[in-house]
Amino acid sequence: MTSTQAKKRIVVKFGTNLLTNGGATLDMTMFKNLTAQVAHLHREGIEVIVVTSGAVAAGRARLGALADRRRRDIPFRGVLAAVGQGRLFQAYDSMFAEEGVVAAQALLTRRDLSDRLSYLNARNTLLAMLHYRVVPVINENDTVALEEVAESRIGENDTLAALVANLVDAQMLFLLMTRDGLFSADPDVQPDAQLIRRVDHIDATVESYAGGAAIRGSGGMVTKISAARLATAGGTDVVIANGLEPNVIVRLAQGEEIGTFFPANADRLESRKRWILSGLSIRGSVIVDDGAARAIRERNTSLLPAGVRDITGAFERGEPVEIVSAESRRIACGITNYSSQELLAIRGAKSGDIVSILGHDYGAEAVHRDNLVLV
C-alpha cells in the first residue's frame, strides 16, 4: 500500500450490518467507536467524508411493531428512510460533538450528480465543508430516491461512496463491512477460502469471487467490487475491510495492510472526466468492433465511425455515452460528437465519408480521446 503521508482526503463507507453490529437496531457503541476513529484522523489534519447506510434500519427500529419485516415495497421503504434518517444523523451528530467535531448531513440522489451543474454544486459544497473543518455525513436520499422511476436512484451506498470519492478527489476509499475483505470463495460455505490481499485489476476471476447480497442493506461484495472499479478508474485507492477490526480506520490511514487493497489504476482525472466516468448521466451505448475496442483500451485512441457496430438508446450530440465491446463489456465512457441517429447512419464508414452521408460533419471522431475515459 502506498505511503499515507500523501493521504489527506479519505472517504469511509459504513454499511448497515456494521452500524447495527449484526443486530436489528443501530448500535451506539459501534457508532462511538467509528466516529472516534474518524475524529482522530480529523485532529491529525486528514479530511474525512463519511458515507453511511442505516436510515431504513433506524426507521424500522423506531416504528417497532408497525414496521412489518415482510414488507419490501418501495413506498414503505421510503417511510422507513424518512423516519430513520433524522435519528441516524442525530447519532452521528451527538457522537462527533463529544469528540469536538462538527458534522453536517448531506443527502444526494442520482439526479444531483447526473446533471453537470448540480454535480459541480455538490462538489463545491462538500469541498467548502472540508475547508471549514466540517465532517460531511452523506447518505442517498431514500425518501425520494426510492421512487419507482429507477433512474432517480444511485443504487446503493457502495456506489455512492465511489461517486463521492471521485467527486471530491479523495486519495482513498475505505468500504467497511463485517467481513475481512474479498475471499476466493464464501468463507461461510468454504472455511478454506483465502483472503485476497491485493487486486491490481478487476477481471472476470475477481468478479467470480463476489458472493450475494448481505443480509441487511442493499449491498454485498458484488456492489463493493463494482464500486472499487469505479473509484480506482478515477484515481482513488480502495480498501474493503472489516469495520469490527480494532481501530481499523486509523490503521488503514497509516498504511497498515488490512483487508483487500485495490490500487488506483489511473492518475487523478480532471473534474469533467470524473463526471463522465460516474456513468450517472449516460444516455445510450455505442457498440464497437474488436479492433476499435483494442485500440481504445491499449492505445487510448479516439473512437472513429469505422469502429462503430451498433447503437442502443437515444442521445444527442454532446451527451455522455458508454462504449461497449461486441461481448457487451463496458470499456469506456465519453462525450459523443454525433447523435444516435447520426451514428447509426455513419457506423462502419470512413471518416472522410461523413459529409457525403450526413451532409455535414462535426469532426472525424465519433468520440474524441480527450472526451473519453477508460473504465
C-alpha positions as CSV (number, residue, x, y, z in Angstrom):
1,M,0.0,0.0,0.0
2,T,1.2,3.5,-0.8
3,S,2.6,5.8,1.9
4,T,-0.1,7.5,3.9
5,Q,1.8,10.7,4.2
6,A,0.1,11.7,1.0
7,K,-3.4,10.6,2.1
8,K,-5.0,13.8,3.0
9,R,-8.6,13.1,2.0
10,I,-10.4,9.8,2.7
11,V,-13.9,8.6,2.1
12,V,-15.2,6.0,4.6
13,K,-18.3,4.0,4.0
14,F,-20.2,2.3,6.8
15,G,-22.7,-0.5,5.9
16,T,-25.9,-1.3,7.7
17,N,-24.6,-4.6,9.1
18,L,-21.6,-2.7,10.6
19,L,-23.7,0.1,12.2
20,T,-26.1,-2.4,13.7
21,N,-23.3,-4.8,14.6
22,G,-25.4,-7.6,13.0
23,G,-28.5,-6.7,15.0
24,A,-31.8,-5.1,14.1
25,T,-31.1,-1.6,15.5
26,L,-28.3,0.9,15.4
27,D,-25.5,0.0,17.8
28,M,-24.5,3.2,19.7
29,T,-21.3,1.6,21.0
30,M,-20.3,0.9,17.4
31,F,-21.2,4.5,16.4
32,K,-19.0,5.8,19.2
33,N,-16.1,3.6,18.1
34,L,-16.3,4.5,14.4
35,T,-16.8,8.3,15.0
36,A,-13.9,8.4,17.5
37,Q,-11.6,6.9,14.8
38,V,-12.8,9.5,12.2
39,A,-12.3,12.3,14.8
40,H,-8.8,11.0,15.5
41,L,-7.9,11.4,11.8
42,H,-9.7,14.8,11.7
43,R,-7.5,16.1,14.5
44,E,-4.4,14.8,12.6
45,G,-5.4,17.1,9.7
46,I,-6.8,14.4,7.4
47,E,-10.1,15.3,5.7
48,V,-12.6,12.5,6.1
49,I,-16.0,12.2,4.5
50,V,-18.4,9.5,5.9
51,V,-20.9,7.8,3.6
52,T,-23.4,5.9,5.6
53,S,-26.2,3.4,5.4
54,G,-28.6,2.6,8.2
55,A,-31.6,5.0,7.7
56,V,-34.0,2.2,6.9
57,A,-32.8,0.1,9.8
58,A,-33.1,3.1,12.1
59,G,-36.7,3.8,10.9
60,R,-37.7,0.1,11.3
61,A,-36.5,0.2,14.9
62,R,-38.3,3.4,15.6
63,L,-41.6,2.2,14.2
64,G,-41.3,-1.0,16.2
65,A,-44.4,-3.2,15.8
66,L,-45.6,-1.1,12.9
67,A,-42.6,-2.0,10.8
68,D,-43.7,-5.2,9.2
69,R,-40.5,-7.0,8.2
70,R,-42.2,-8.8,5.4
71,R,-42.9,-5.6,3.5
72,R,-40.4,-4.7,0.8
73,D,-42.4,-2.3,-1.3
74,I,-40.8,1.0,-2.3
75,P,-43.3,3.4,-0.6
76,F,-42.8,1.6,2.7
77,R,-39.0,1.7,2.5
78,G,-39.4,5.5,1.8
79,V,-41.4,5.8,5.1
80,L,-38.7,3.8,7.0
81,A,-36.0,6.1,5.5
82,A,-37.9,9.2,6.4
83,V,-38.4,8.1,9.9
84,G,-34.9,6.8,10.4
85,Q,-32.8,9.5,8.6
86,G,-33.1,12.0,11.3
87,R,-32.3,9.5,14.0
88,L,-29.3,8.3,12.0
89,F,-27.8,11.7,11.7
90,Q,-28.6,12.6,15.3
91,A,-26.5,9.6,16.3
92,Y,-23.6,10.9,14.2
93,D,-24.0,14.5,15.3
94,S,-24.0,13.7,19.0
95,M,-21.1,11.3,18.8
96,F,-19.0,13.7,16.8
97,A,-19.9,16.5,19.1
98,E,-18.5,14.5,22.0
99,E,-15.2,14.4,20.0
100,G,-15.3,18.2,19.4
101,V,-16.1,17.7,15.7
102,V,-18.8,19.5,13.7
103,A,-20.7,17.2,11.4
104,A,-23.1,18.1,8.5
105,Q,-25.7,16.0,6.8
106,A,-25.8,15.8,3.0
107,L,-28.4,13.8,1.1
108,L,-27.8,13.0,-2.5
109,T,-29.8,11.4,-5.4
110,R,-28.8,10.3,-8.8
111,R,-30.2,13.4,-10.3
112,D,-28.0,15.6,-8.1
113,L,-24.9,14.0,-9.8
114,S,-26.2,13.3,-13.3
115,D,-26.6,17.0,-14.2
116,R,-23.2,18.7,-14.7
117,L,-24.1,21.9,-12.9
118,S,-25.6,20.0,-9.9
119,Y,-22.5,17.8,-9.9
120,L,-20.3,20.9,-9.6
121,N,-22.5,22.4,-6.9
122,A,-22.4,19.2,-4.8
123,R,-18.6,19.1,-5.2
124,N,-18.2,22.8,-4.2
125,T,-20.4,22.4,-1.2
126,L,-18.6,19.3,0.1
127,L,-15.2,20.9,-0.5
128,A,-16.4,24.0,1.4
129,M,-17.4,21.8,4.3
130,L,-13.9,20.3,4.4
131,H,-12.4,23.8,4.2
132,Y,-14.3,24.8,7.3
133,R,-13.3,21.6,9.1
134,V,-16.7,20.0,9.0
135,V,-17.1,16.3,8.6
136,P,-19.8,15.6,5.9
137,V,-22.1,12.6,6.6
138,I,-23.6,11.5,3.3
139,N,-26.4,9.2,2.5
140,E,-28.6,8.6,-0.5
141,N,-31.9,10.4,-0.1
142,D,-34.0,7.3,0.1
143,T,-37.2,9.2,0.8
144,V,-37.3,10.5,-2.8
145,A,-34.7,8.3,-4.4
146,L,-36.7,5.1,-3.8
147,E,-39.5,6.1,-6.2
148,E,-40.3,3.7,-9.0
149,V,-38.6,5.8,-11.6
150,A,-35.4,3.8,-11.4
151,E,-33.2,6.5,-13.0
152,S,-33.5,8.6,-9.8
153,R,-31.7,6.1,-7.6
154,I,-27.9,5.7,-7.4
155,G,-28.2,2.1,-6.5
156,E,-26.8,1.6,-3.0
157,N,-24.2,3.3,-0.8
158,D,-21.1,1.4,-2.1
159,T,-21.7,3.1,-5.4
160,L,-22.5,6.4,-3.7
161,A,-19.2,6.2,-1.8
162,A,-17.2,5.6,-5.0
163,L,-19.0,8.5,-6.7
164,V,-18.3,10.8,-3.7
165,A,-14.6,9.7,-3.8
166,N,-14.4,10.8,-7.4
167,L,-16.4,13.9,-6.7
168,V,-14.0,15.3,-4.1
169,D,-10.7,13.9,-5.4
170,A,-10.2,11.5,-2.5
171,Q,-7.0,9.6,-2.3
172,M,-8.5,6.7,-0.6
173,L,-11.9,5.0,-0.1
174,F,-12.5,2.5,2.7
175,L,-15.5,0.2,2.3
176,L,-16.1,-1.2,5.8
177,M,-18.3,-4.3,6.4
178,T,-18.4,-7.2,8.8
179,R,-16.2,-9.5,6.7
180,D,-12.4,-9.3,6.4
181,G,-12.4,-8.4,2.7
182,L,-12.7,-10.3,-0.6
183,F,-12.2,-14.0,-0.4
184,S,-11.6,-16.6,-3.1
185,A,-14.9,-18.2,-2.1
186,D,-17.6,-17.6,0.5
187,P,-15.8,-18.4,3.8
188,D,-19.2,-19.2,5.5
189,V,-19.5,-22.1,3.0
190,Q,-15.9,-22.9,2.4
191,P,-13.8,-22.5,5.5
192,D,-10.5,-22.9,3.5
193,A,-11.3,-19.8,1.3
194,Q,-8.4,-17.4,1.1
195,L,-8.5,-13.7,1.8
196,I,-7.4,-11.8,-1.4
197,R,-4.9,-9.2,-0.1
198,R,-4.4,-7.2,-3.3
199,V,-6.3,-6.8,-6.6
200,D,-4.4,-4.9,-9.3
201,H,-7.0,-5.5,-12.0
202,I,-10.7,-6.4,-11.6
203,D,-11.3,-9.1,-14.1
204,A,-13.8,-12.0,-14.5
205,T,-11.9,-14.1,-11.9
206,V,-12.1,-11.4,-9.3
207,E,-15.8,-10.8,-10.1
208,S,-16.4,-14.6,-9.6
209,Y,-15.2,-14.3,-6.0
210,A,-18.0,-11.9,-5.1
211,G,-21.0,-13.6,-3.4
212,G,-24.6,-12.5,-2.9
213,A,-26.0,-9.5,-1.1
214,A,-25.6,-9.0,2.6
215,I,-28.5,-10.0,5.0
216,R,-29.3,-6.4,5.7
217,G,-28.8,-3.4,3.5
218,S,-28.8,-3.4,-0.3
219,G,-25.1,-4.0,-0.9
220,G,-22.9,-7.0,-0.9
221,M,-19.5,-8.0,-2.3
222,V,-20.8,-7.6,-5.8
223,T,-21.6,-3.9,-5.3
224,K,-18.2,-3.4,-3.5
225,I,-16.3,-4.8,-6.5
226,S,-18.3,-2.5,-8.8
227,A,-17.6,0.5,-6.5
228,A,-13.9,-0.4,-6.4
229,R,-13.8,-0.5,-10.2
230,L,-15.4,2.9,-10.5
231,A,-13.2,4.6,-7.8
232,T,-9.9,3.1,-9.0
233,A,-10.6,4.2,-12.5
234,G,-10.9,7.7,-11.2
235,G,-7.6,7.6,-9.4
236,T,-8.6,6.5,-5.9
237,D,-7.1,3.7,-3.9
238,V,-9.8,1.4,-2.4
239,V,-9.7,-0.9,0.6
240,I,-12.5,-3.4,1.5
241,A,-12.0,-4.3,5.2
242,N,-13.7,-5.4,8.4
243,G,-15.1,-2.5,10.4
244,L,-15.1,-4.6,13.5
245,E,-11.3,-4.8,13.4
246,P,-9.9,-2.6,16.3
247,N,-9.0,0.9,15.2
248,V,-9.3,-0.1,11.6
249,I,-9.8,3.3,10.1
250,V,-6.8,4.8,11.7
251,R,-4.6,1.8,10.9
252,L,-5.7,1.9,7.3
253,A,-4.9,5.6,7.1
254,Q,-1.5,4.8,8.5
255,G,-0.9,2.4,5.7
256,E,-1.4,-0.9,7.5
257,E,-2.3,-3.8,5.2
258,I,-5.8,-4.8,6.3
259,G,-8.5,-6.4,4.2
260,T,-8.3,-6.3,0.4
261,F,-6.4,-3.4,-1.4
262,F,-7.3,-2.1,-4.9
263,P,-4.7,0.3,-6.1
264,A,-5.8,3.2,-8.3
265,N,-5.3,2.2,-12.0
266,A,-5.4,5.8,-13.3
267,D,-3.8,9.2,-12.4
268,R,-6.2,11.7,-10.9
269,L,-8.7,12.8,-13.5
270,E,-9.9,16.3,-14.0
271,S,-13.4,17.0,-12.9
272,R,-15.2,16.8,-16.3
273,K,-13.8,13.3,-16.9
274,R,-14.7,12.1,-13.4
275,W,-18.3,13.2,-14.2
276,I,-18.3,11.3,-17.4
277,L,-16.8,8.3,-15.6
278,S,-19.6,8.3,-13.0
279,G,-22.0,7.0,-15.6
280,L,-25.0,8.6,-13.9
281,S,-25.7,10.7,-17.0
282,I,-25.2,8.0,-19.7
283,R,-27.8,8.4,-22.4
284,G,-27.0,5.3,-24.5
285,S,-24.4,2.8,-25.7
286,V,-22.1,2.6,-28.7
287,I,-21.2,-1.0,-29.5
288,V,-17.7,-1.2,-31.2
289,D,-15.9,-3.9,-33.0
290,D,-12.9,-5.8,-31.7
291,G,-10.3,-3.6,-33.4
292,A,-11.8,-0.4,-32.0
293,A,-12.1,-1.9,-28.6
294,R,-8.4,-2.9,-28.6
295,A,-7.3,0.5,-29.9
296,I,-9.2,2.3,-27.2
297,R,-8.0,0.0,-24.4
298,E,-4.4,-0.4,-25.4
299,R,-3.6,2.9,-27.2
300,N,-6.1,5.3,-25.7
301,T,-7.2,6.3,-29.2
302,S,-10.4,8.1,-30.3
303,L,-13.4,6.1,-31.5
304,L,-13.9,6.5,-35.2
305,P,-17.2,5.8,-37.0
306,A,-15.5,2.9,-38.8
307,G,-15.3,1.0,-35.5
308,V,-18.9,1.5,-34.6
309,R,-21.1,-1.6,-35.0
310,D,-24.4,-0.5,-33.4
311,I,-26.2,1.9,-31.2
312,T,-28.6,1.5,-28.3
313,G,-30.6,4.3,-26.7
314,A,-31.3,7.7,-28.0
315,F,-28.9,10.6,-27.4
316,E,-27.9,14.0,-28.8
317,R,-24.6,15.3,-29.9
318,G,-22.5,16.3,-26.8
319,E,-24.2,13.8,-24.4
320,P,-22.4,11.1,-22.4
321,V,-22.5,7.6,-23.7
322,E,-20.9,4.3,-22.8
323,I,-18.7,2.4,-25.2
324,V,-19.3,-1.3,-25.2
325,S,-17.4,-4.2,-26.8
326,A,-19.1,-6.8,-29.0
327,E,-19.1,-9.1,-25.9
328,S,-21.2,-6.5,-24.1
329,R,-18.3,-5.4,-21.8
330,R,-18.2,-1.8,-20.9
331,I,-14.8,-0.4,-21.8
332,A,-15.1,3.4,-21.7
333,C,-17.4,6.4,-21.3
334,G,-17.3,9.5,-23.4
335,I,-18.9,12.6,-24.9
336,T,-20.3,11.8,-28.4
337,N,-19.7,14.1,-31.3
338,Y,-22.8,12.8,-33.1
339,S,-26.4,12.0,-32.1
340,S,-27.6,8.4,-32.0
341,Q,-29.4,8.8,-35.4
342,E,-26.3,10.3,-37.0
343,L,-24.0,7.5,-35.6
344,L,-26.4,4.9,-37.0
345,A,-26.1,6.5,-40.4
346,I,-22.3,6.6,-40.4
347,R,-21.4,3.4,-38.4
348,G,-18.8,1.4,-40.2
349,A,-18.0,4.3,-42.5
350,K,-14.6,6.0,-43.1
351,S,-14.3,9.4,-41.5
352,G,-13.8,11.0,-44.9
353,D,-17.3,9.8,-46.0
354,I,-19.2,11.5,-43.1
355,V,-20.1,14.7,-45.1
356,S,-21.3,12.7,-48.1
357,I,-23.6,10.6,-45.8
358,L,-24.9,13.3,-43.4
359,G,-24.4,16.4,-45.4
360,H,-22.3,17.8,-42.6
361,D,-19.7,16.7,-40.0
362,Y,-18.6,17.6,-36.5
363,G,-15.2,16.0,-36.8
364,A,-13.6,12.8,-37.8
365,E,-14.2,11.1,-34.5
366,A,-17.4,9.6,-33.1
367,V,-15.9,10.2,-29.6
368,H,-12.6,12.1,-29.3
369,R,-10.0,10.7,-27.0
370,D,-9.9,14.0,-25.0
371,N,-13.6,13.3,-24.1
372,L,-13.1,9.6,-23.4
373,V,-12.4,7.8,-20.1
374,L,-11.5,4.1,-19.8
375,V,-13.4,2.0,-17.2
